[in-house]
Amino acid sequence: MNTLNCPICSTKCSNGLTNWHFKCHNCNYEGSRLLPSINDSMTSNMMNEELRANGLYNLRKKNFNIISSLIERKKNHGKLLEVGSAH
């Protein structure tokens, strides 16, 4: 497996938890060797979006509550930018 350099600090990354995962121990960046397939029809046809949404509901609700609490505490202490990631 090829050693990758960190895209943040250029330090050599080490293998992570799986063969596609890598980590920089200098700046704690973590990445993957996975190829994007979000708009790949073969991949999306295999995904049951209803089951996926139901399976993630409680986690998303918990995370939303955590983020909401943090925003509430920080909103009067400067600028805040929250960028959600989802397709």
SVG drawing of the C-alpha trace seen along z (x, -y; Angstrom):
<svg xmlns="http://www.w3.org/2000/svg" viewBox="-39 -39 45 42">
<polyline fill="none" stroke="black" stroke-width="0.4" points="0.0,0.0 1.4,-3.4 2.2,-5.9 0.2,-9.1 1.2,-12.6 -1.2,-14.5 -3.1,-17.1 -3.0,-19.5 0.6,-19.4 2.4,-17.2 3.5,-14.7 3.5,-11.0 0.3,-9.4 0.1,-5.9 -2.5,-3.2 -5.6,-3.5 -8.3,-1.1 -8.9,0.5 -7.1,0.8 -8.9,-2.3 -8.4,-4.5 -5.3,-6.6 -4.3,-9.0 -1.8,-11.8 -0.4,-11.6 1.0,-15.1 -2.2,-17.1 -4.8,-14.3 -6.2,-14.5 -8.0,-11.3 -8.9,-10.3 -9.8,-7.5 -8.8,-5.9 -12.4,-5.3 -13.6,-6.6 -16.6,-8.9 -19.7,-7.2 -22.6,-9.4 -24.0,-9.9 -23.1,-6.5 -26.4,-4.9 -25.1,-1.4 -24.4,-2.4 -27.6,-4.4 -29.8,-1.6 -28.4,0.7 -29.3,-1.9 -32.7,-1.7 -33.2,-5.4 -36.2,-4.7 -34.3,-2.1 -31.2,-4.4 -33.3,-7.4 -35.0,-5.3 -31.6,-3.8 -30.0,-7.3 -33.0,-9.1 -32.0,-8.8 -28.4,-9.6 -29.3,-12.6 -31.7,-13.9 -29.1,-13.4 -26.4,-15.2 -28.9,-18.0 -29.6,-18.6 -25.9,-18.7 -25.2,-21.2 -28.2,-23.3 -26.9,-23.5 -23.5,-24.6 -24.9,-27.3 -27.1,-28.5 -24.1,-28.9 -21.8,-30.4 -24.2,-32.7 -23.4,-35.9 -19.6,-35.3 -18.5,-36.1 -19.0,-34.6 -20.2,-31.1 -20.3,-29.1 -21.8,-25.7 -21.5,-23.8 -23.6,-20.7 -22.5,-17.9 -25.1,-15.7 -26.1,-14.9"/>
</svg>
